[in-house]
Amino acid sequence: MRLAFVWVMTLLILVAKDITPIDTIEINGTAKDLSLHGDMLDIATDMGHIEVYDIKTKQKIKEVFIPDVKDFMGDIVPARVMSSDFIDGRFLLLSDSGVGGYSNLFIYENDKMTQLLTPEDKDAIIKARFIDKDHILFGFLSNEVALYDIQTKKELYRTQLSESKFSDFALNDNKTKAVFSCESGVLNIVDVHSGKVIKELKGQNVDNVYKVDFKKNIVSAAGQDRRAAIYDVDSGKGSYIQSNFLIYATGLSPSSKLVAFAMNEQNDIMVYDTYSKSLKYTLKGQKSTLNSIVFVTEDRLYSASDDSSVMVWQLNK
């Protein structure tokens, strides 16, 4: 029996490998958002621009800047880009640095910048993602969701999800559904085209859910309550992995078989088997509080934190 126990423990140690970054992308500013589009990684920064990298050549291929703004002292400073996206040659850049904390929203295409929303619209949008080339999904600070038509510059709907403050949203693989998180811990699955809430996921987080991801009908949730939650959307059932620190970021692999969470004060990323909850890898080397984790393949991922370094990780080296 003792030999069997030792063998099992040895096997677990071998499986749960410590991983260090295979590469680092240094950017001008602090990374605020990551989005992946084929071989192109889009990095939003707090220095008024996005940096775009070809992940195969490891080269920066583009920078897109939005106009500077005046701060509360009247000084001209770079506008923070909090959310960015790309589709069919069209870049989306969302800034929360407008007058009064309201949003500036831009589309960049064919070397031309077009502003869709200004602070005069009095919208406090926290996150934006393309649904297709002509429609954008918004997540508002007020925990509302809206679908915006670029051609008409009008919202097709706006739905109040709850009275709790919005935290994050993530789209499913075909962009027909989105999971929205908020400070209550309840997650709402929203039909993107109608704005209707089609399911609530609850019971695993009891406080603010900072980040969510949504792949292959699995949702992961990074909680202020130190719970790394995982839900099956079809059944609504979930479970969680307990941490000893606030969990600021999460990401699912393309198949959803692996899930990553920022699990401790050292900013280590723990990668688990989604279904067994067994720890597979510990990713060590992140310098600051994590805000984004994006899988490229089942064994490669990128992560960003509140600094100028985006880390590249290879699980099966």
C-alpha positions in Angstrom: 0.0 0.0 0.0 2.8 2.4 0.9 4.6 1.7 -2.4 1.4 2.3 -4.3 0.9 5.7 -2.5 4.5 6.7 -3.3 4.0 5.8 -6.9 0.8 7.8 -7.2 2.4 10.9 -5.6 5.5 10.6 -7.8 3.2 10.3 -10.9 1.3 13.5 -9.8 4.6 15.4 -9.4 5.7 14.3 -12.8 2.4 15.3 -14.4 2.2 18.7 -12.7 5.2 20.3 -14.5 6.7 23.7 -13.8 6.9 25.7 -17.0 8.8 28.9 -17.7 8.1 31.2 -20.7 9.6 30.3 -24.0 9.5 33.9 -25.2 8.4 37.4 -24.1 6.9 40.2 -26.2 7.9 43.6 -24.9 5.4 46.4 -25.6 5.4 50.1 -25.2 3.0 50.5 -22.3 1.0 48.3 -20.1 -1.1 45.5 -21.6 -4.8 45.9 -21.0 -6.3 43.3 -23.3 -5.3 40.4 -25.6 -7.3 39.1 -28.6 -6.2 36.4 -31.0 -7.2 36.3 -34.7 -5.6 33.4 -36.6 -1.8 34.0 -36.5 -2.3 37.6 -35.3 -2.1 38.7 -31.7 -3.7 42.1 -30.9 -2.4 43.8 -27.7 -4.3 46.8 -26.3 -2.2 49.2 -24.2 -2.6 52.1 -21.8 -0.4 54.3 -24.1 -3.0 55.1 -26.7 -2.4 52.3 -29.2 -2.6 48.6 -30.0 0.4 46.5 -31.1 -0.2 43.7 -33.5 2.1 40.7 -33.7 2.5 37.8 -36.1 2.8 34.8 -33.8 4.5 32.7 -36.4 7.2 35.2 -37.4 7.3 36.7 -33.9 7.4 40.2 -35.5 5.4 43.3 -34.8 3.4 43.9 -38.0 1.3 47.0 -37.1 0.6 49.7 -34.5 -2.6 51.7 -34.5 -2.9 54.8 -32.4 -6.0 56.7 -31.2 -6.0 60.4 -30.4 -4.6 61.7 -27.1 -6.9 63.1 -24.5 -6.7 65.7 -21.7 -6.4 64.4 -18.2 -8.0 66.1 -15.1 -5.1 68.5 -14.9 -5.6 69.6 -18.5 -2.4 67.8 -19.7 -2.4 66.0 -23.0 -1.8 62.3 -22.4 -2.2 58.9 -24.3 -5.7 57.5 -24.1 -6.0 54.0 -22.5 -7.2 51.3 -24.9 -9.1 48.9 -22.6 -10.5 46.6 -25.3 -9.6 45.8 -28.9 -10.6 43.4 -31.6 -10.1 42.6 -35.3 -12.2 41.2 -38.2 -11.8 41.2 -42.0 -9.2 44.0 -42.1 -11.1 46.1 -39.5 -9.7 47.0 -36.1 -11.9 47.9 -33.1 -10.4 50.1 -30.3 -12.3 51.0 -27.2 -11.0 53.6 -24.7 -12.4 54.6 -21.3 -10.4 57.8 -21.2 -13.0 60.1 -22.5 -14.3 63.1 -20.5 -16.2 62.0 -17.4 -14.9 58.5 -17.8 -17.1 57.9 -20.8 -16.1 55.9 -23.8 -14.4 56.7 -27.1 -14.9 53.9 -29.7 -13.0 53.8 -33.0 -12.8 51.7 -36.1 -9.5 51.6 -38.0 -9.6 50.2 -41.6 -7.6 50.9 -44.8 -5.4 53.3 -42.9 -8.4 55.4 -41.9 -9.7 56.1 -38.3 -13.4 56.5 -37.8 -14.9 57.4 -34.4 -18.2 55.7 -33.7 -18.9 56.9 -30.1 -17.7 59.9 -28.2 -18.1 60.9 -24.5 -21.1 63.0 -25.6 -23.0 59.7 -26.1 -22.5 59.1 -22.3 -21.7 55.5 -22.6 -19.5 53.7 -20.1 -18.5 50.7 -22.2 -16.0 48.4 -20.5 -15.5 45.7 -23.2 -16.4 45.4 -26.9 -16.0 42.6 -29.4 -17.0 42.1 -33.1 -19.8 39.7 -33.8 -19.3 40.2 -37.5 -17.8 43.0 -39.6 -20.9 45.2 -39.1 -21.9 44.4 -35.5 -20.3 44.9 -32.1 -21.3 43.5 -28.7 -20.9 45.9 -25.8 -20.6 45.2 -22.1 -21.4 48.3 -20.0 -20.3 49.2 -16.5 -24.0 49.2 -15.6 -24.1 45.5 -16.5 -26.1 46.1 -19.7 -25.4 44.3 -22.9 -26.1 45.9 -26.3 -25.6 44.9 -30.0 -24.4 47.9 -32.1 -24.9 48.2 -35.8 -21.9 50.0 -37.4 -23.7 51.0 -40.5 -26.6 52.7 -38.9 -24.7 53.7 -35.7 -27.6 52.5 -33.6 -28.1 49.8 -31.0 -30.3 46.9 -32.1 -31.1 46.2 -28.4 -29.9 47.0 -24.9 -30.6 44.6 -22.1 -30.1 45.2 -18.4 -28.7 41.9 -17.0 -28.8 42.8 -13.3 -28.1 45.7 -10.9 -24.6 44.4 -10.1 -21.6 46.0 -11.7 -20.3 44.5 -14.9 -16.9 42.7 -14.9 -16.3 40.8 -18.2 -17.8 38.9 -21.1 -16.6 36.2 -23.4 -18.1 34.9 -26.7 -18.6 31.2 -27.6 -16.8 29.7 -30.6 -19.3 30.8 -33.2 -20.3 34.1 -31.6 -23.9 33.2 -31.1 -23.8 33.3 -27.3 -21.9 35.3 -24.7 -21.3 34.7 -21.0 -21.4 37.9 -18.8 -20.0 38.2 -15.3 -20.5 40.7 -12.6 -19.8 41.5 -9.0 -22.6 39.2 -7.7 -20.9 36.0 -8.9 -23.9 35.1 -11.1 -23.1 34.4 -14.8 -25.6 35.2 -17.5 -25.6 33.3 -20.9 -26.9 35.8 -23.4 -28.2 35.1 -27.0 -26.1 37.6 -28.9 -28.7 38.4 -31.6 -31.7 39.0 -29.4 -30.1 40.1 -26.1 -32.2 37.6 -24.2 -30.8 35.8 -21.1 -31.1 32.1 -21.9 -29.5 30.7 -18.8 -28.0 31.7 -15.5 -25.0 29.9 -14.1 -24.7 30.2 -10.3 -23.6 28.5 -7.1 -19.9 28.3 -7.6 -18.9 32.0 -7.2 -20.3 34.1 -4.4 -18.5 37.4 -5.2 -17.2 39.4 -8.2 -16.1 37.3 -11.2 -13.2 39.2 -12.7 -12.8 37.2 -16.0 -14.6 34.5 -17.9 -14.0 32.3 -20.9 -16.3 30.3 -23.1 -15.2 27.3 -25.3 -17.1 24.2 -26.5 -20.0 24.8 -24.1 -17.7 25.1 -21.1 -17.4 28.3 -19.1 -14.5 29.2 -16.7 -14.8 32.0 -14.2 -12.0 33.7 -12.2 -13.4 34.9 -8.8 -12.6 37.4 -6.2 -13.8 34.8 -3.7 -10.7 32.8 -4.6 -12.7 30.2 -6.5 -11.7 29.0 -9.9 -15.1 27.9 -11.3 -16.0 25.7 -14.2 -19.5 25.2 -15.6 -21.1 23.0 -18.2 -23.5 25.3 -20.0 -25.9 22.6 -21.2 -26.6 21.2 -17.7 -25.8 24.3 -15.8 -23.8 22.3 -13.3 -20.5 23.5 -12.1 -17.6 23.0 -9.6 -14.7 25.0 -8.4 -11.1 24.8 -7.4 -10.2 26.7 -4.2 -7.3 29.1 -4.2 -5.6 31.0 -1.4 -5.6 34.3 -3.4 -7.8 36.4 -5.6 -8.1 34.9 -9.1 -7.8 37.6 -11.7 -7.7 35.8 -15.0 -8.7 32.6 -16.8 -8.6 31.0 -20.2 -9.8 27.7 -21.9 -7.9 25.8 -24.5 -9.6 25.5 -27.9 -11.0 22.0 -27.1 -11.9 23.2 -23.5 -10.0 20.2 -22.2 -7.6 22.4 -20.4 -8.3 25.5 -18.2 -5.9 28.1 -16.9 -6.3 30.3 -13.8 -4.1 32.8 -12.1 -4.1 31.1 -8.8 -1.7 32.7 -6.3 0.1 35.8 -5.1 3.2 35.0 -7.1 1.1 35.4 -10.3 1.6 31.8 -11.3 -0.8 30.4 -13.9 -2.1 26.9 -13.0 -3.3 24.7 -15.9 -5.8 22.0 -15.0 -7.6 19.2 -16.7 -11.0 20.7 -17.0 -12.9 17.5 -16.2 -10.8 15.8 -13.6 -9.6 19.2 -12.1 -6.1 17.6 -11.8 -3.2 20.1 -12.0 -1.2 19.6 -15.2 1.2 22.6 -15.3 2.3 25.5 -13.2 3.5 28.5 -15.3 6.0 30.6 -13.5 7.5 33.9 -14.5 4.6 36.5 -14.7 5.8 39.7 -13.1 2.5 41.5 -12.2 -1.2 40.9 -11.7 -2.6 39.0 -14.6 -5.4 40.4 -16.7 -5.5 38.1 -19.9 -4.9 34.5 -20.7 -5.3 33.3 -24.4 -4.7 29.8 -25.7 -3.5 29.6 -29.3 -3.5 25.8 -29.4 -3.9 23.0 -26.9 -0.3 23.5 -25.8 0.6 27.1 -26.4 -0.8 30.2 -24.7 -0.2 33.9 -24.2 -0.7 35.9 -21.0 -0.6 39.6 -20.1 -0.4 41.4 -16.8 -0.2 44.9 -15.6 3.2 45.6 -17.1 4.9 45.8 -20.5 5.7 42.0 -20.9 3.4 39.5 -22.7 4.5 36.0 -21.9 4.5 33.1 -24.4 4.2 29.6 -22.9 4.7 26.1 -24.4 3.1 23.3 -22.3 4.8 20.3 -24.0 8.4 21.3 -24.4 
